[in-house]
Amino acid sequence: MRKVILYPGESGYIVAECPSLPGCISQGKNRKNALENIKEAISLYISTLIEDGKVVPQDHVELVEVV
């Protein structure tokens, strides 16, 4: 399981980003689609790291609200 950040992108799309995997970003026309797409992107990202013999980073995201 990985934490992702969702935020509005251009043209009304929802952007989904996995901060613990640098560069792992996707998008979708709606929240459900964005989550489906980032799930696939995360899976491919991790598979590629494993195939290349690299370490898979731990999920290290902490959400903090700043006032």
MIMAR-57487 format. One line per field, with one value per residue (C-alpha): residue in one letter; y, x, z. Coordinates in Angstrom, 1 decimal. Layout:
resn = (A,...)
y = (Y,...)
x = (X,...)
z = (Z,...)
END
This chain:
resn = (M,R,K,V,I,L,Y,P,G,E,S,G,Y,I,V,A,E,C,P,S,L,P,G,C,I,S,Q,G,K,N,R,K,N,A,L,E,N,I,K,E,A,I,S,L,Y,I,S,T,L,I,E,D,G,K,V,V,P,Q,D,H,V,E,L,V,E,V,V)
y = (0.0,3.5,6.9,9.2,12.8,13.9,17.5,19.3,19.5,21.3,20.8,19.5,16.3,14.9,14.4,11.5,11.5,9.0,11.1,8.1,7.1,10.1,10.9,8.4,10.6,9.9,11.5,10.7,12.4,11.8,10.6,6.9,7.0,8.8,6.2,3.3,4.9,5.7,2.1,0.8,3.4,2.4,-1.3,-0.7,1.6,-1.0,-3.8,-1.8,-1.1,-4.9,-5.9,-3.4,-4.7,-1.5,-0.9,-0.2,2.9,2.6,4.7,7.7,10.3,12.3,14.7,17.8,20.8,24.2,27.1)
x = (0.0,1.3,0.1,-0.8,-1.7,-4.6,-5.0,-6.7,-4.7,-5.2,-8.3,-10.3,-8.2,-7.3,-3.5,-2.4,1.2,3.1,5.7,7.6,8.3,9.9,8.4,5.5,2.6,-0.6,-3.9,-7.5,-10.8,-12.2,-11.0,-11.8,-9.9,-6.9,-6.6,-6.9,-4.1,-1.8,-2.2,-1.0,1.8,3.0,2.9,5.0,7.4,8.1,8.4,11.0,13.0,13.0,14.0,16.8,18.0,17.3,15.9,12.2,11.8,9.6,6.4,7.6,4.8,3.6,0.7,1.0,-1.3,0.3,-1.7)
z = (0.0,-0.9,0.0,-2.9,-3.2,-5.3,-6.6,-9.5,-12.7,-16.0,-18.1,-15.1,-14.7,-11.3,-10.7,-8.6,-7.3,-5.1,-3.2,-1.9,-5.5,-7.2,-10.6,-10.1,-11.3,-13.2,-13.8,-14.6,-15.7,-12.2,-8.8,-9.5,-12.8,-11.3,-8.5,-11.0,-13.1,-10.2,-8.9,-12.3,-12.4,-8.9,-9.8,-13.0,-11.1,-8.4,-11.0,-12.9,-9.7,-8.9,-12.4,-12.3,-9.0,-7.2,-3.7,-3.4,-1.2,1.9,2.0,4.1,3.6,6.5,6.0,8.1,8.1,8.4,9.7)
END
